[in-house]
Amino acid sequence: MGFQVPGSIDAITLFPGGLTFPANSLLNLDVFVGTPGATIPAITFPEIPANADGELYVIAGNIPLINIPPTPGIGNTTTVPSSGFFNTGAGGGSGFGNFGANMSGWWNQAHTALAGAGSGIANVGTLHSGVLNLGSGLSGIYNTSTLPLGTPALVSGLGNVGDHLSGLLASNVGQNPITIVNIGLANVGNGNVGLGNIGNLNLGAANIGDVNLGFGNIGDVNLGFGNIGGGNVGFGNIGDANFGFGNSGLAAGLAGMGNIGLGNAGSGNVGWANMGLGNIGFGNTGTNNLGIGLTGDNQSGIGGLNSGTGNIGLFNSGTGNIGFFNSGTANFGLFNSGSYNTGIGNSGVASTGLVNAGGFNTGVANAGSYNTGSFNAGDTNTGGFNPGSTNTGWFNTGNAQHRRRQRGQCQHRRPHHGQL
């Protein structure tokens, strides 16, 4: 490495025409600097350990965006503490979404904030337990009280409507206010024991009326199956005070009275297949006959095998019957007293089966009409033991307008003397 240092002056005249110094070079210096090769050995720095101890302090702060105070549950807005979630009202309970006091369960609703004391799921009212009950003093599933909220109804079971009930699908709405407990299924009324009865003090199934014992009776104080009227004992009788089965009036739809036996058409007959009034025996047609196969009035003895017109078989009375002990018109079978029936003991019209008192039925002991099945007291049912109408299934009580037969009317009513 080197460098040069030049040094020179210009010509200088000190005095005019006097002393003059010519330009000249005073210094011309070349400088060179060098060093021989050198080697620096590797330098190693040893590990130097270091540590630091200390504490970090954060000053207390408050972020007021969300404030969740300490409570027994979450989202409760009750007056007194409640456990659970989103409960409202007076509180003191537990569960989810309840309103009222001392409630437990899910979505129960008291009628006031201070009332309650219920448990279960989706109940409305007080003093309840179960599911979907409406009213007070209820236990079970889907029961409905007809009393004001807060008045205990004393109902337990499934699907009951009214008060002072227990069991399944029972009701006493619109019935005698002196309420007696029903026992069984789908009863409407008071004091019924059985299935699908409408009325009071019935024992059996699908009866319409009062104090019936049996199945599918329409009227009062009947004993048996499929009777229409009052005071009948037996099966498929139409009228009052008949004893036996398949007894009816003198024509389709008319009531018979006081018949004793099988397949009699009329009133006061004793025996089988008599048509008329006051006959005793088999297959008589007329009035006050005593014997077998007599046609006319006040006769005794044995006449033809059939009485009436156009009958085929034995001991038929009436017209156009085929079989045994038929009265009426165009029946086929045994002990039919109505018209156009096929089977045994049918007293109505155009039925097929056994002891049908109504019309156009297919089945057994139907007191209504247009039924397919058995023991239907209503009309146009498919199934069994239906006292209502236009039902499919079993033990359906129908609507309020179908509950009872009133005397002197035809559809869904109790028959008056001489009428269906």
VOPAGU-2260 file (C-alpha; in pm, 1 decimal, decimal comma):
REM VOPAGU-2260
SITE   aa  ch    i         X         Y         Z
SITE  MET   A    0       0,0       0,0       0,0
SITE  GLY   A    1     148,4     349,9     -90,3
SITE  PHE   A    2      65,0     709,8    -166,6
SITE  GLN   A    3     239,1    1029,7    -304,6
SITE  VAL   A    4     278,5    1369,0    -138,7
SITE  PRO   A    5     355,0    1638,1    -402,2
SITE  GLY   A    6     499,0    1980,5    -297,2
SITE  SER   A    7     555,8    2286,2    -528,6
SITE  ILE   A    8     526,3    2672,1    -535,3
SITE  ASP   A    9     434,9    2914,9    -809,2
SITE  ALA   A   10     662,4    3204,8    -925,9
SITE  ILE   A   11     649,5    3497,9    -681,6
SITE  THR   A   12     767,2    3864,7    -739,1
SITE  LEU   A   13     797,7    4054,9    -418,2
SITE  PHE   A   14     865,1    4405,1    -555,9
SITE  PRO   A   15     792,4    4531,3    -901,3
SITE  GLY   A   16    1104,5    4482,9   -1102,2
SITE  GLY   A   17    1259,4    4353,8    -788,8
SITE  LEU   A   18    1305,9    4014,6    -625,1
SITE  THR   A   19    1153,0    3727,7    -816,1
SITE  PHE   A   20    1123,7    3362,5    -716,3
SITE  PRO   A   21    1062,6    3126,5   -1005,8
SITE  ALA   A   22     818,0    2837,6    -981,9
SITE  ASN   A   23     979,4    2531,1    -844,5
SITE  SER   A   24     905,4    2194,0    -694,7
SITE  LEU   A   25     978,6    2186,3    -326,6
SITE  LEU   A   26     873,1    1828,2    -230,0
SITE  ASN   A   27     804,7    1515,4    -423,3
SITE  LEU   A   28     750,5    1228,2    -176,9
SITE  ASP   A   29     644,6     874,6    -253,9
SITE  VAL   A   30     535,5     673,3      49,7
SITE  PHE   A   31     490,3     294,6      46,4
SITE  VAL   A   32     364,2      99,2     351,1
SITE  GLY   A   33     365,7    -280,5     372,7
SITE  THR   A   34     364,1    -565,4     620,4
SITE  PRO   A   35     454,6    -927,4     598,7
SITE  GLY   A   36     188,7   -1206,1     610,3
SITE  ALA   A   37      33,8   -1281,9     949,6
SITE  THR   A   38    -186,2   -1564,1    1085,9
SITE  ILE   A   39    -455,7   -1509,5    1356,4
SITE  PRO   A   40    -546,0   -1834,2    1537,3
SITE  ALA   A   41    -920,3   -1927,6    1606,5
SITE  ILE   A   42   -1070,2   -1752,9    1904,7
SITE  THR   A   43   -1320,1   -1957,5    2123,8
SITE  PHE   A   44   -1554,4   -1781,5    2364,3
SITE  PRO   A   45   -1666,7   -2017,5    2648,6
SITE  GLU   A   46   -2043,1   -2049,2    2749,2
SITE  ILE   A   47   -2136,4   -1789,8    3004,4
SITE  PRO   A   48   -2457,2   -1894,9    3195,1
SITE  ALA   A   49   -2709,1   -1628,8    3301,1
SITE  ASN   A   50   -3053,7   -1627,6    3468,3
SITE  ALA   A   51   -3304,6   -1378,4    3606,9
SITE  ASP   A   52   -3568,4   -1411,9    3878,0
SITE  GLY   A   53   -3862,1   -1175,5    3932,4
SITE  GLU   A   54   -4245,7   -1123,5    3962,1
SITE  LEU   A   55   -4500,8    -958,5    3730,7
SITE  TYR   A   56   -4788,5    -770,3    3891,1
SITE  VAL   A   57   -5115,2    -680,4    3700,4
SITE  ILE   A   58   -5347,3    -424,6    3848,9
SITE  ALA   A   59   -5714,4    -546,1    3895,9
SITE  GLY   A   60   -5952,5    -436,4    3617,1
SITE  ASN   A   61   -6324,8    -461,5    3520,0
SITE  ILE   A   62   -6469,6    -512,9    3172,5
SITE  PRO   A   63   -6846,5    -432,9    3206,7
SITE  LEU   A   64   -6960,9    -585,6    2874,4
SITE  ILE   A   65   -7079,6    -921,4    3024,3
SITE  ASN   A   66   -7176,5    -965,4    3388,2
SITE  ILE   A   67   -7287,2   -1312,4    3506,6
SITE  PRO   A   68   -7357,4   -1302,3    3880,0
SITE  PRO   A   69   -7321,9   -1620,0    4084,0
SITE  THR   A   70   -7655,6   -1814,3    4083,5
SITE  PRO   A   71   -7765,9   -2179,8    4132,1
SITE  GLY   A   72   -7843,7   -2214,2    3760,8
SITE  ILE   A   73   -7813,1   -2039,1    3426,7
SITE  GLY   A   74   -8050,2   -1783,0    3281,1
SITE  ASN   A   75   -8304,2   -1797,6    3564,1
SITE  THR   A   76   -8502,7   -1478,4    3637,5
SITE  THR   A   77   -8707,5   -1605,4    3929,7
SITE  THR   A   78   -8789,1   -1404,4    4242,7
SITE  VAL   A   79   -8616,4   -1654,1    4470,5
SITE  PRO   A   80   -8322,5   -1865,0    4355,9
SITE  SER   A   81   -8392,0   -2159,7    4128,9
SITE  SER   A   82   -8166,6   -2426,2    3989,8
SITE  GLY   A   83   -8173,7   -2520,5    3626,9
SITE  PHE   A   84   -8202,3   -2316,5    3311,9
SITE  PHE   A   85   -8419,0   -2023,3    3200,7
SITE  ASN   A   86   -8685,6   -2057,3    3470,0
SITE  THR   A   87   -8914,6   -1760,6    3549,2
SITE  GLY   A   88   -9182,1   -1672,4    3804,2
SITE  ALA   A   89   -9167,7   -1698,6    4181,1
SITE  GLY   A   90   -8899,0   -1965,1    4161,4
SITE  GLY   A   91   -8779,2   -2207,4    4420,0
SITE  GLY   A   92   -8775,6   -2492,4    4171,9
SITE  SER   A   93   -8554,2   -2662,0    3919,2
SITE  GLY   A   94   -8559,9   -2771,6    3559,8
SITE  PHE   A   95   -8571,5   -2604,6    3220,3
SITE  GLY   A   96   -8799,4   -2325,0    3104,8
SITE  ASN   A   97   -9056,7   -2353,2    3384,8
SITE  PHE   A   98   -9285,2   -2065,8    3493,7
SITE  GLY   A   99   -9429,2   -2042,6    3843,9
SITE  ALA   A  100   -9337,2   -2145,5    4195,0
SITE  ASN   A  101   -9176,6   -2470,4    4306,0
SITE  MET   A  102   -9186,2   -2616,5    3955,1
SITE  SER   A  103   -8959,9   -2894,3    3834,3
SITE  GLY   A  104   -8922,8   -3052,7    3495,7
SITE  TRP   A  105   -8934,9   -2905,3    3147,6
SITE  TRP   A  106   -9156,2   -2626,0    3007,4
SITE  ASN   A  107   -9423,3   -2642,6    3277,5
SITE  GLN   A  108   -9651,2   -2337,4    3295,9
SITE  ALA   A  109   -9842,2   -2223,3    3604,2
SITE  HIS   A  110  -10144,0   -1996,3    3555,0
SITE  THR   A  111   -9985,8   -1726,4    3775,0
SITE  ALA   A  112   -9630,0   -1649,5    3877,6
SITE  LEU   A  113   -9700,6   -1745,2    4238,9
SITE  ALA   A  114   -9881,1   -2072,5    4162,6
SITE  GLY   A  115   -9723,0   -2398,3    4062,8
SITE  ALA   A  116   -9599,5   -2696,0    4261,5
SITE  GLY   A  117   -9591,2   -2914,3    3952,6
SITE  SER   A  118   -9351,0   -3149,6    3782,8
SITE  GLY   A  119   -9319,6   -3318,2    3448,3
SITE  ILE   A  120   -9308,3   -3198,3    3089,4
SITE  ALA   A  121   -9520,7   -2929,4    2920,8
SITE  ASN   A  122   -9798,5   -2924,1    3179,9
SITE  VAL   A  123  -10021,7   -2617,0    3224,7
SITE  GLY   A  124  -10173,7   -2548,0    3566,8
SITE  THR   A  125  -10085,7   -2641,7    3923,9
SITE  LEU   A  126  -10038,6   -2947,3    4140,7
SITE  HIS   A  127   -9969,0   -3168,3    3841,0
SITE  SER   A  128   -9727,4   -3440,7    3744,4
SITE  GLY   A  129   -9684,5   -3607,5    3410,4
SITE  VAL   A  130   -9688,2   -3493,8    3049,4
SITE  LEU   A  131   -9913,7   -3249,1    2860,8
SITE  ASN   A  132  -10176,7   -3216,6    3132,9
SITE  LEU   A  133  -10403,6   -2908,9    3140,5
SITE  GLY   A  134  -10555,8   -2807,8    3474,2
SITE  SER   A  135  -10492,7   -2852,4    3843,6
SITE  GLY   A  136  -10461,9   -3168,6    4046,2
SITE  LEU   A  137  -10379,0   -3391,6    3747,3
SITE  SER   A  138  -10138,0   -3679,8    3709,7
SITE  GLY   A  139  -10064,9   -3886,3    3404,7
SITE  ILE   A  140  -10050,9   -3806,8    3035,6
SITE  TYR   A  141  -10267,7   -3572,8    2825,5
SITE  ASN   A  142  -10543,2   -3523,6    3080,4
SITE  THR   A  143  -10766,6   -3214,4    3057,7
SITE  SER   A  144  -10961,3   -3062,7    3345,3
SITE  THR   A  145  -11286,9   -2876,0    3277,5
SITE  LEU   A  146  -11268,5   -2691,7    3610,1
SITE  PRO   A  147  -11113,5   -2343,2    3648,4
SITE  LEU   A  148  -10735,7   -2334,6    3676,0
SITE  GLY   A  149  -10639,9   -2358,8    4039,2
SITE  THR   A  150  -10931,1   -2589,3    4129,6
SITE  PRO   A  151  -10809,6   -2948,8    4176,4
SITE  ALA   A  152  -10981,3   -3184,8    3931,5
SITE  LEU   A  153  -10854,6   -3510,6    4085,3
SITE  VAL   A  154  -10785,0   -3678,0    3750,8
SITE  SER   A  155  -10527,7   -3948,4    3688,0
SITE  GLY   A  156  -10454,7   -4167,4    3390,7
SITE  LEU   A  157  -10429,4   -4117,3    3015,0
SITE  GLY   A  158  -10638,1   -3891,2    2793,1
SITE  ASN   A  159  -10917,1   -3820,0    3041,4
SITE  VAL   A  160  -11141,2   -3512,7    3002,8
SITE  GLY   A  161  -11336,6   -3377,1    3300,2
SITE  ASP   A  162  -11291,8   -3410,0    3674,2
SITE  HIS   A  163  -11283,0   -3684,3    3936,0
SITE  LEU   A  164  -11174,4   -3942,3    3677,2
SITE  SER   A  165  -10917,8   -4219,3    3666,1
SITE  GLY   A  166  -10825,1   -4459,6    3392,9
SITE  LEU   A  167  -10780,5   -4421,1    3018,8
SITE  LEU   A  168  -10970,1   -4199,5    2773,0
SITE  ALA   A  169  -11260,0   -4133,6    3011,1
SITE  SER   A  170  -11481,9   -3824,9    3007,6
SITE  ASN   A  171  -11773,0   -3682,0    3200,4
SITE  VAL   A  172  -11818,6   -3354,4    3012,2
SITE  GLY   A  173  -12183,4   -3253,6    2987,9
SITE  GLN   A  174  -12304,2   -3542,2    3201,6
SITE  ASN   A  175  -12469,4   -3546,9    3541,6
SITE  PRO   A  176  -12283,7   -3297,9    3764,0
SITE  ILE   A  177  -12286,2   -3555,2    4046,5
SITE  THR   A  178  -11969,7   -3714,7    3920,3
SITE  ILE   A  179  -11879,9   -4076,0    3981,8
SITE  VAL   A  180  -11553,8   -4225,3    3864,4
SITE  ASN   A  181  -11554,2   -4431,1    3543,5
SITE  ILE   A  182  -11341,3   -4743,2    3535,7
SITE  GLY   A  183  -11207,2   -4864,8    3203,7
SITE  LEU   A  184  -11126,9   -4714,0    2865,4
SITE  ALA   A  185  -11295,7   -4441,0    2659,9
SITE  ASN   A  186  -11606,8   -4408,3    2875,2
SITE  VAL   A  187  -11815,4   -4088,6    2857,3
SITE  GLY   A  188  -12048,9   -4033,4    3150,0
SITE  ASN   A  189  -12057,2   -4143,8    3510,6
SITE  GLY   A  190  -12015,7   -4471,8    3687,7
SITE  ASN   A  191  -11936,8   -4674,9    3377,5
SITE  VAL   A  192  -11724,7   -4987,9    3398,5
SITE  GLY   A  193  -11583,0   -5115,3    3074,1
SITE  LEU   A  194  -11487,2   -4983,6    2734,8
SITE  GLY   A  195  -11635,5   -4710,5    2516,8
SITE  ASN   A  196  -11964,9   -4660,3    2699,4
SITE  ILE   A  197  -12164,3   -4337,0    2664,7
SITE  GLY   A  198  -12406,3   -4266,9    2948,3
SITE  ASN   A  199  -12426,3   -4369,0    3309,7
SITE  LEU   A  200  -12382,3   -4686,8    3511,0
SITE  ASN   A  201  -12312,7   -4908,7    3210,6
SITE  LEU   A  202  -12117,4   -5231,1    3251,1
SITE  GLY   A  203  -11962,7   -5363,0    2932,1
SITE  ALA   A  204  -11854,1   -5200,8    2609,2
SITE  ALA   A  205  -11993,0   -4959,6    2348,2
SITE  ASN   A  206  -12327,1   -4909,8    2519,1
SITE  ILE   A  207  -12524,4   -4588,7    2461,6
SITE  GLY   A  208  -12766,3   -4506,5    2742,3
SITE  ASP   A  209  -12795,5   -4588,6    3109,5
SITE  VAL   A  210  -12770,3   -4905,0    3319,1
SITE  ASN   A  211  -12688,9   -5137,3    3029,4
SITE  LEU   A  212  -12505,1   -5464,0    3086,5
SITE  GLY   A  213  -12336,9   -5605,8    2779,3
SITE  PHE   A  214  -12199,0   -5485,5    2448,2
SITE  GLY   A  215  -12334,6   -5248,1    2183,8
SITE  ASN   A  216  -12673,6   -5176,2    2338,7
SITE  ILE   A  217  -12867,2   -4857,2    2262,0
SITE  GLY   A  218  -13118,6   -4750,1    2525,0
SITE  ASP   A  219  -13163,1   -4817,1    2893,8
SITE  VAL   A  220  -13154,2   -5123,0    3119,0
SITE  ASN   A  221  -13063,9   -5369,1    2843,1
SITE  LEU   A  222  -12888,6   -5696,0    2920,7
SITE  GLY   A  223  -12703,8   -5858,7    2632,9
SITE  PHE   A  224  -12559,4   -5761,3    2296,9
SITE  GLY   A  225  -12680,1   -5528,6    2021,5
SITE  ASN   A  226  -13020,9   -5443,6    2163,8
SITE  ILE   A  227  -13209,8   -5125,9    2069,2
SITE  GLY   A  228  -13467,9   -5007,0    2319,3
SITE  GLY   A  229  -13522,2   -5058,7    2688,1
SITE  GLY   A  230  -13544,1   -5351,8    2922,5
SITE  ASN   A  231  -13435,3   -5611,0    2667,6
SITE  VAL   A  232  -13261,0   -5932,2    2768,2
SITE  GLY   A  233  -13075,1   -6110,3    2491,7
SITE  PHE   A  234  -12916,3   -6029,0    2158,4
SITE  GLY   A  235  -13023,8   -5811,1    1865,6
SITE  ASN   A  236  -13366,4   -5716,9    1994,0
SITE  ILE   A  237  -13548,2   -5402,3    1877,6
SITE  GLY   A  238  -13805,9   -5258,9    2115,5
SITE  ASP   A  239  -13879,8   -5290,0    2483,1
SITE  ALA   A  240  -13893,8   -5578,2    2730,3
SITE  ASN   A  241  -13798,9   -5845,9    2478,4
SITE  PHE   A  242  -13638,6   -6167,1    2601,5
SITE  GLY   A  243  -13432,8   -6373,0    2357,9
SITE  PHE   A  244  -13263,8   -6268,0    2037,4
SITE  GLY   A  245  -13363,4   -6127,8    1702,0
SITE  ASN   A  246  -13702,0   -6000,0    1818,6
SITE  SER   A  247  -13843,6   -5686,1    1657,0
SITE  GLY   A  248  -14164,0   -5509,9    1547,4
SITE  LEU   A  249  -14407,1   -5600,3    1272,1
SITE  ALA   A  250  -14207,0   -5417,1    1005,4
SITE  ALA   A  251  -13849,5   -5311,9     954,7
SITE  GLY   A  252  -13765,4   -5026,5    1185,1
SITE  LEU   A  253  -14056,5   -5080,7    1421,0
SITE  ALA   A  254  -14011,7   -5182,9    1779,9
SITE  GLY   A  255  -14144,3   -5503,7    1926,9
SITE  MET   A  256  -14262,5   -5525,8    2283,7
SITE  GLY   A  257  -14267,1   -5810,9    2526,8
SITE  ASN   A  258  -14158,4   -6089,8    2294,0
SITE  ILE   A  259  -14009,8   -6402,8    2448,0
SITE  GLY   A  260  -13809,4   -6628,0    2222,8
SITE  LEU   A  261  -13616,9   -6610,0    1899,3
SITE  GLY   A  262  -13685,9   -6422,4    1578,6
SITE  ASN   A  263  -14032,6   -6296,8    1665,1
SITE  ALA   A  264  -14171,7   -5996,0    1476,8
SITE  GLY   A  265  -14442,1   -5807,6    1662,3
SITE  SER   A  266  -14536,3   -5787,7    2028,3
SITE  GLY   A  267  -14631,8   -6029,5    2300,9
SITE  ASN   A  268  -14518,9   -6338,5    2112,7
SITE  VAL   A  269  -14382,4   -6645,1    2289,7
SITE  GLY   A  270  -14178,4   -6889,0    2085,1
SITE  TRP   A  271  -13980,4   -6878,9    1764,7
SITE  ALA   A  272  -14039,2   -6694,1    1439,6
SITE  ASN   A  273  -14389,1   -6575,4    1518,6
SITE  MET   A  274  -14513,0   -6272,4    1327,3
SITE  GLY   A  275  -14797,3   -6076,1    1477,4
SITE  LEU   A  276  -14940,6   -6022,2    1822,3
SITE  GLY   A  277  -14978,7   -6260,9    2111,2
SITE  ASN   A  278  -14880,2   -6581,5    1932,6
SITE  ILE   A  279  -14747,4   -6885,2    2116,7
SITE  GLY   A  280  -14549,8   -7146,1    1928,1
SITE  PHE   A  281  -14338,2   -7165,6    1613,7
SITE  GLY   A  282  -14380,2   -6989,8    1282,3
SITE  ASN   A  283  -14725,8   -6849,2    1341,0
SITE  THR   A  284  -14856,2   -6549,9    1146,5
SITE  GLY   A  285  -15144,6   -6349,0    1287,2
SITE  THR   A  286  -15289,7   -6276,4    1628,7
SITE  ASN   A  287  -15339,8   -6493,9    1935,2
SITE  ASN   A  288  -15249,4   -6821,6    1765,0
SITE  LEU   A  289  -15139,4   -7125,9    1962,8
SITE  GLY   A  290  -14944,3   -7387,8    1774,0
SITE  ILE   A  291  -14709,6   -7431,8    1479,5
SITE  GLY   A  292  -14728,7   -7278,1    1135,1
SITE  LEU   A  293  -15072,2   -7122,9    1177,7
SITE  THR   A  294  -15192,7   -6836,2     960,2
SITE  GLY   A  295  -15477,8   -6617,6    1080,1
SITE  ASP   A  296  -15616,3   -6518,2    1416,1
SITE  ASN   A  297  -15718,2   -6705,8    1730,0
SITE  GLN   A  298  -15625,2   -7050,2    1594,3
SITE  SER   A  299  -15470,2   -7349,3    1762,2
SITE  GLY   A  300  -15304,7   -7661,4    1632,2
SITE  ILE   A  301  -15049,5   -7743,2    1366,6
SITE  GLY   A  302  -15063,3   -7584,4    1025,6
SITE  GLY   A  303  -14808,5   -7588,4     746,9
SITE  LEU   A  304  -14438,6   -7606,9     790,9
SITE  ASN   A  305  -14425,9   -7239,7     701,3
SITE  SER   A  306  -14678,4   -6963,3     739,1
SITE  GLY   A  307  -14690,2   -6647,8     538,6
SITE  THR   A  308  -14610,6   -6629,3     168,2
SITE  GLY   A  309  -14328,1   -6764,1     -44,6
SITE  ASN   A  310  -14117,4   -6905,9     236,8
SITE  ILE   A  311  -13873,3   -7194,0     186,9
SITE  GLY   A  312  -13758,6   -7400,0     483,9
SITE  LEU   A  313  -13919,4   -7472,5     818,1
SITE  PHE   A  314  -14129,1   -7262,2    1052,1
SITE  ASN   A  315  -14082,8   -6937,7     867,7
SITE  SER   A  316  -14344,2   -6665,4     887,4
SITE  GLY   A  317  -14360,2   -6350,9     682,3
SITE  THR   A  318  -14276,9   -6329,0     314,0
SITE  GLY   A  319  -14001,4   -6468,1      94,4
SITE  ASN   A  320  -13779,0   -6610,3     367,1
SITE  ILE   A  321  -13535,2   -6897,5     318,7
SITE  GLY   A  322  -13416,9   -7098,0     617,4
SITE  PHE   A  323  -13551,6   -7174,6     961,0
SITE  PHE   A  324  -13758,3   -6969,0    1202,7
SITE  ASN   A  325  -13738,4   -6646,6    1006,3
SITE  SER   A  326  -14006,9   -6380,6    1032,7
SITE  GLY   A  327  -14014,2   -6064,7     830,6
SITE  THR   A  328  -13934,9   -6033,5     462,2
SITE  ALA   A  329  -13675,2   -6190,1     233,5
SITE  ASN   A  330  -13440,4   -6311,8     504,2
SITE  PHE   A  331  -13190,1   -6592,5     457,6
SITE  GLY   A  332  -13074,7   -6789,6     760,8
SITE  LEU   A  333  -13207,9   -6850,1    1111,0
SITE  PHE   A  334  -13423,4   -6645,8    1347,7
SITE  ASN   A  335  -13412,5   -6327,4    1142,5
SITE  SER   A  336  -13705,0   -6093,0    1212,1
SITE  GLY   A  337  -13619,7   -5794,3     995,3
SITE  SER   A  338  -13593,2   -5769,8     618,7
SITE  TYR   A  339  -13333,0   -5872,6     362,2
SITE  ASN   A  340  -13095,7   -6005,4     626,0
SITE  THR   A  341  -12846,1   -6287,9     585,6
SITE  GLY   A  342  -12733,9   -6471,7     895,4
SITE  ILE   A  343  -12873,3   -6549,2    1237,8
SITE  GLY   A  344  -13091,7   -6337,8    1463,4
SITE  ASN   A  345  -13079,9   -6014,8    1266,4
SITE  SER   A  346  -13370,7   -5781,5    1345,2
SITE  GLY   A  347  -13278,2   -5486,2    1126,7
SITE  VAL   A  348  -13258,7   -5437,3     751,0
SITE  ALA   A  349  -13012,8   -5581,7     499,2
SITE  SER   A  350  -12753,3   -5689,0     753,1
SITE  THR   A  351  -12511,6   -5978,7     714,5
SITE  GLY   A  352  -12392,9   -6156,1    1026,5
SITE  LEU   A  353  -12528,1   -6228,3    1372,1
SITE  VAL   A  354  -12785,9   -6047,3    1589,7
SITE  ASN   A  355  -12756,3   -5710,7    1417,8
SITE  ALA   A  356  -13038,6   -5478,3    1524,1
SITE  GLY   A  357  -12944,7   -5192,9    1296,5
SITE  GLY   A  358  -12948,6   -5175,9     919,8
SITE  PHE   A  359  -12696,2   -5254,2     649,6
SITE  ASN   A  360  -12440,6   -5392,5     891,9
SITE  THR   A  361  -12178,3   -5658,9     835,8
SITE  GLY   A  362  -12064,9   -5830,3    1152,5
SITE  VAL   A  363  -12196,8   -5918,2    1495,8
SITE  ALA   A  364  -12437,7   -5736,9    1730,9
SITE  ASN   A  365  -12428,6   -5397,2    1566,9
SITE  ALA   A  366  -12710,1   -5178,0    1697,9
SITE  GLY   A  367  -12627,0   -4892,8    1465,2
SITE  SER   A  368  -12634,9   -4890,7    1086,4
SITE  TYR   A  369  -12385,7   -4918,1     801,8
SITE  ASN   A  370  -12121,9   -5066,8    1028,4
SITE  THR   A  371  -11853,2   -5317,8     940,6
SITE  GLY   A  372  -11739,5   -5499,9    1251,2
SITE  SER   A  373  -11894,7   -5593,8    1581,5
SITE  PHE   A  374  -12077,9   -5432,1    1872,8
SITE  ASN   A  375  -12098,4   -5089,2    1713,4
SITE  ALA   A  376  -12378,8   -4876,4    1856,5
SITE  GLY   A  377  -12309,5   -4583,6    1627,5
SITE  ASP   A  378  -12330,6   -4559,6    1248,4
SITE  THR   A  379  -12083,5   -4603,7     963,2
SITE  ASN   A  380  -11805,6   -4744,4    1175,7
SITE  THR   A  381  -11531,3   -4984,0    1075,6
SITE  GLY   A  382  -11403,1   -5181,3    1370,6
SITE  GLY   A  383  -11554,0   -5274,3    1701,9
SITE  PHE   A  384  -11723,6   -5132,6    2009,5
SITE  ASN   A  385  -11771,8   -4784,5    1866,3
SITE  PRO   A  386  -12063,2   -4591,3    2021,5
SITE  GLY   A  387  -11986,5   -4292,0    1801,5
SITE  SER   A  388  -12014,7   -4261,9    1424,7
SITE  THR   A  389  -11787,2   -4263,9    1120,3
SITE  ASN   A  390  -11497,6   -4409,1    1314,8
SITE  THR   A  391  -11226,1   -4652,4    1217,1
SITE  GLY   A  392  -11093,7   -4858,8    1505,2
SITE  TRP   A  393  -11217,4   -4957,0    1847,9
SITE  PHE   A  394  -11385,6   -4780,8    2142,0
SITE  ASN   A  395  -11440,3   -4447,4    1969,1
SITE  THR   A  396  -11709,1   -4240,3    2142,8
SITE  GLY   A  397  -11766,0   -3997,7    1855,9
SITE  ASN   A  398  -11888,0   -3639,9    1888,5
SITE  ALA   A  399  -12126,3   -3493,9    2139,7
SITE  GLN   A  400  -12412,5   -3491,8    1890,2
SITE  HIS   A  401  -12383,9   -3868,9    1858,9
SITE  ARG   A  402  -12386,3   -3954,7    2223,6
SITE  ARG   A  403  -12738,5   -4065,4    2299,7
SITE  ARG   A  404  -13058,0   -4160,8    2130,6
SITE  GLN   A  405  -13357,3   -3953,5    2235,2
SITE  ARG   A  406  -13697,9   -4106,4    2244,3
SITE  GLY   A  407  -13904,3   -4065,4    1931,2
SITE  GLN   A  408  -13610,8   -4006,6    1694,0
SITE  CYS   A  409  -13424,3   -4231,0    1456,1
SITE  GLN   A  410  -13056,0   -4154,9    1410,3
SITE  HIS   A  411  -12837,2   -4198,8    1718,0
SITE  ARG   A  412  -13132,6   -4179,3    1950,0
SITE  ARG   A  413  -13315,0   -4401,1    2188,2
SITE  PRO   A  414  -13623,1   -4553,9    2026,6
SITE  HIS   A  415  -13972,5   -4469,1    2133,1
SITE  HIS   A  416  -14231,3   -4741,4    2151,7
SITE  GLY   A  417  -14311,6   -4848,3    1798,0
SITE  GLN   A  418  -14010,0   -4680,2    1642,7
SITE  LEU   A  419  -13649,3   -4768,9    1568,1
